[in-house]
Amino acid sequence: MTNTEIIGKIQSFLITEFEVEEEKIVPEANLKETLGLDSLDYIDVVVAIESIFGFKMQPEDLTNIATFHDLCDFVISRVNAKELI
């Protein structure tokens, strides 16, 4: 899976599952302030990522994720690591 495909899938579930406006989804968009996700939404984000990309996340994985770019980088690194196995 390419980085562009991964980013597209993340964008897609943010739009469909969390009703985030597409134009708000830019790399520097803060997940809480800009995209409007709250702590309960974070749980749903974890579930969506695990389901779509096929890897497990730990709660502490989200501690360093503040922006859309951070989230994409995290998922890309985990998907790439998984594909190497």
Rosetta constraint file for C-alpha pairs under 8 A:
AtomPair CA 1 CA 5 HARMONIC 6.29 0.50
AtomPair CA 1 CA 6 HARMONIC 6.84 0.50
AtomPair CA 2 CA 6 HARMONIC 6.35 0.50
AtomPair CA 3 CA 7 HARMONIC 6.17 0.50
AtomPair CA 3 CA 76 HARMONIC 6.34 0.50
AtomPair CA 4 CA 8 HARMONIC 6.06 0.50
AtomPair CA 5 CA 9 HARMONIC 6.22 0.50
AtomPair CA 6 CA 10 HARMONIC 6.33 0.50
AtomPair CA 6 CA 72 HARMONIC 7.47 0.50
AtomPair CA 6 CA 75 HARMONIC 7.65 0.50
AtomPair CA 6 CA 76 HARMONIC 6.74 0.50
AtomPair CA 7 CA 11 HARMONIC 6.12 0.50
AtomPair CA 7 CA 72 HARMONIC 6.03 0.50
AtomPair CA 8 CA 12 HARMONIC 6.00 0.50
AtomPair CA 9 CA 13 HARMONIC 6.33 0.50
AtomPair CA 10 CA 14 HARMONIC 6.27 0.50
AtomPair CA 10 CA 49 HARMONIC 7.86 0.50
AtomPair CA 10 CA 72 HARMONIC 7.33 0.50
AtomPair CA 11 CA 15 HARMONIC 6.23 0.50
AtomPair CA 11 CA 22 HARMONIC 7.69 0.50
AtomPair CA 11 CA 25 HARMONIC 7.12 0.50
AtomPair CA 12 CA 16 HARMONIC 6.13 0.50
AtomPair CA 13 CA 17 HARMONIC 5.33 0.50
AtomPair CA 13 CA 18 HARMONIC 7.30 0.50
AtomPair CA 13 CA 48 HARMONIC 7.58 0.50
AtomPair CA 14 CA 18 HARMONIC 5.16 0.50
AtomPair CA 14 CA 19 HARMONIC 6.58 0.50
AtomPair CA 14 CA 20 HARMONIC 5.81 0.50
AtomPair CA 15 CA 19 HARMONIC 4.74 0.50
AtomPair CA 15 CA 20 HARMONIC 4.66 0.50
AtomPair CA 15 CA 21 HARMONIC 6.30 0.50
AtomPair CA 15 CA 22 HARMONIC 6.38 0.50
AtomPair CA 16 CA 20 HARMONIC 7.55 0.50
AtomPair CA 18 CA 37 HARMONIC 7.82 0.50
AtomPair CA 18 CA 41 HARMONIC 7.83 0.50
AtomPair CA 20 CA 24 HARMONIC 7.20 0.50
AtomPair CA 20 CA 25 HARMONIC 7.65 0.50
AtomPair CA 20 CA 35 HARMONIC 6.14 0.50
AtomPair CA 20 CA 36 HARMONIC 7.72 0.50
AtomPair CA 21 CA 25 HARMONIC 7.13 0.50
AtomPair CA 24 CA 29 HARMONIC 6.91 0.50
AtomPair CA 24 CA 34 HARMONIC 7.04 0.50
AtomPair CA 24 CA 35 HARMONIC 6.73 0.50
AtomPair CA 25 CA 29 HARMONIC 6.16 0.50
AtomPair CA 25 CA 35 HARMONIC 7.30 0.50
AtomPair CA 25 CA 68 HARMONIC 7.06 0.50
AtomPair CA 26 CA 68 HARMONIC 6.81 0.50
AtomPair CA 26 CA 69 HARMONIC 7.77 0.50
AtomPair CA 27 CA 67 HARMONIC 6.85 0.50
AtomPair CA 27 CA 68 HARMONIC 5.24 0.50
AtomPair CA 27 CA 69 HARMONIC 4.48 0.50
AtomPair CA 28 CA 67 HARMONIC 5.70 0.50
AtomPair CA 28 CA 68 HARMONIC 6.31 0.50
AtomPair CA 28 CA 69 HARMONIC 6.22 0.50
AtomPair CA 29 CA 34 HARMONIC 5.56 0.50
AtomPair CA 29 CA 35 HARMONIC 6.79 0.50
AtomPair CA 29 CA 67 HARMONIC 5.30 0.50
AtomPair CA 29 CA 68 HARMONIC 5.59 0.50
AtomPair CA 29 CA 69 HARMONIC 7.68 0.50
AtomPair CA 30 CA 34 HARMONIC 5.01 0.50
AtomPair CA 30 CA 35 HARMONIC 6.38 0.50
AtomPair CA 30 CA 66 HARMONIC 5.68 0.50
AtomPair CA 30 CA 67 HARMONIC 4.23 0.50
AtomPair CA 30 CA 68 HARMONIC 6.42 0.50
AtomPair CA 31 CA 35 HARMONIC 4.95 0.50
AtomPair CA 31 CA 36 HARMONIC 6.41 0.50
AtomPair CA 31 CA 37 HARMONIC 5.77 0.50
AtomPair CA 31 CA 66 HARMONIC 5.90 0.50
AtomPair CA 31 CA 67 HARMONIC 5.28 0.50
AtomPair CA 31 CA 68 HARMONIC 6.24 0.50
AtomPair CA 32 CA 36 HARMONIC 4.86 0.50
AtomPair CA 32 CA 37 HARMONIC 4.70 0.50
AtomPair CA 32 CA 38 HARMONIC 6.06 0.50
AtomPair CA 32 CA 66 HARMONIC 7.61 0.50
AtomPair CA 33 CA 37 HARMONIC 7.50 0.50
AtomPair CA 37 CA 41 HARMONIC 5.49 0.50
AtomPair CA 37 CA 42 HARMONIC 6.85 0.50
AtomPair CA 38 CA 42 HARMONIC 6.44 0.50
AtomPair CA 39 CA 43 HARMONIC 6.93 0.50
AtomPair CA 40 CA 44 HARMONIC 6.84 0.50
AtomPair CA 41 CA 45 HARMONIC 6.14 0.50
AtomPair CA 42 CA 46 HARMONIC 6.24 0.50
AtomPair CA 43 CA 47 HARMONIC 6.34 0.50
AtomPair CA 44 CA 48 HARMONIC 6.06 0.50
AtomPair CA 45 CA 49 HARMONIC 6.07 0.50
AtomPair CA 46 CA 50 HARMONIC 6.07 0.50
AtomPair CA 46 CA 57 HARMONIC 6.64 0.50
AtomPair CA 47 CA 51 HARMONIC 6.09 0.50
AtomPair CA 48 CA 52 HARMONIC 5.95 0.50
AtomPair CA 49 CA 53 HARMONIC 5.65 0.50
AtomPair CA 49 CA 54 HARMONIC 7.46 0.50
AtomPair CA 49 CA 55 HARMONIC 7.69 0.50
AtomPair CA 49 CA 75 HARMONIC 7.84 0.50
AtomPair CA 50 CA 54 HARMONIC 5.09 0.50
AtomPair CA 50 CA 55 HARMONIC 5.08 0.50
AtomPair CA 50 CA 56 HARMONIC 5.49 0.50
AtomPair CA 50 CA 57 HARMONIC 6.87 0.50
AtomPair CA 51 CA 55 HARMONIC 7.65 0.50
AtomPair CA 53 CA 79 HARMONIC 6.91 0.50
AtomPair CA 55 CA 78 HARMONIC 7.68 0.50
AtomPair CA 55 CA 79 HARMONIC 7.79 0.50
AtomPair CA 55 CA 82 HARMONIC 7.86 0.50
AtomPair CA 57 CA 61 HARMONIC 6.43 0.50
AtomPair CA 58 CA 62 HARMONIC 7.77 0.50
AtomPair CA 59 CA 63 HARMONIC 7.61 0.50
AtomPair CA 61 CA 65 HARMONIC 7.59 0.50
AtomPair CA 64 CA 70 HARMONIC 7.74 0.50
AtomPair CA 65 CA 70 HARMONIC 5.15 0.50
AtomPair CA 65 CA 71 HARMONIC 5.75 0.50
AtomPair CA 65 CA 74 HARMONIC 7.94 0.50
AtomPair CA 66 CA 70 HARMONIC 6.27 0.50
AtomPair CA 66 CA 71 HARMONIC 7.46 0.50
AtomPair CA 67 CA 71 HARMONIC 6.37 0.50
AtomPair CA 68 CA 72 HARMONIC 6.20 0.50
AtomPair CA 69 CA 73 HARMONIC 6.06 0.50
AtomPair CA 70 CA 74 HARMONIC 6.14 0.50
AtomPair CA 71 CA 75 HARMONIC 6.27 0.50
AtomPair CA 72 CA 76 HARMONIC 5.95 0.50
AtomPair CA 73 CA 77 HARMONIC 6.08 0.50
AtomPair CA 74 CA 78 HARMONIC 6.28 0.50
AtomPair CA 75 CA 79 HARMONIC 6.00 0.50
AtomPair CA 76 CA 80 HARMONIC 5.99 0.50
AtomPair CA 77 CA 81 HARMONIC 6.06 0.50
AtomPair CA 78 CA 82 HARMONIC 6.07 0.50
AtomPair CA 79 CA 83 HARMONIC 6.17 0.50
AtomPair CA 80 CA 84 HARMONIC 6.37 0.50
AtomPair CA 81 CA 85 HARMONIC 6.87 0.50
